[in-house]
Amino acid sequence: MIAFVYRSNKKEGAYLYLARGKTLADIPDELRKLLEPCEQVMQLNLAKRDKLASEDIESVKANLADQGYHLQMPPKITSGVISYKE
């Protein structure tokens, strides 16, 4: 399974995986407006991988098979948060 990975130039840290044969025009309009402009940053053969650095590979494969794309959002950073218990 081949995936084309695009980085959003609008939404920092967001990446869009597209299944082979899919283009940015194939994703929902609302999502495209949130992410575009995008640039292709890599091509991955998911069949030859056991894991990905930031995403669960099985979820990525399932989303690509079901909807033709997978959205990877940036991790939530909670540094500087202090919790006090009384």
Long-range contacts (C-beta under 8 A, 24 or more apart in sequence): 1-45, 1-46, 1-47, 1-61, 1-64, 1-65, 2-43, 2-44, 2-45, 2-46, 3-43, 3-44, 3-46, 3-60, 3-64, 3-70, 4-40, 4-42, 4-43, 5-40, 5-41, 5-42, 5-43, 5-44, 6-35, 6-38, 6-39, 6-40, 6-41, 7-38, 7-39, 7-41, 8-34, 8-35, 8-36, 8-37, 8-38, 9-36, 9-37, 9-38, 9-39, 10-34, 10-35, 10-36, 10-37, 11-35, 11-74, 12-74, 13-73, 13-74, 13-75, 14-71, 14-72, 14-73, 14-74, 15-41, 15-71, 15-72, 16-69, 16-70, 16-71, 16-72, 17-44, 17-60, 17-63, 17-64, 17-69, 17-70, 17-71, 17-72, 18-64, 18-68, 18-69, 19-64, 19-65, 19-68, 19-69, 22-68, 22-69, 26-68, 26-69, 27-68, 27-69, 31-71
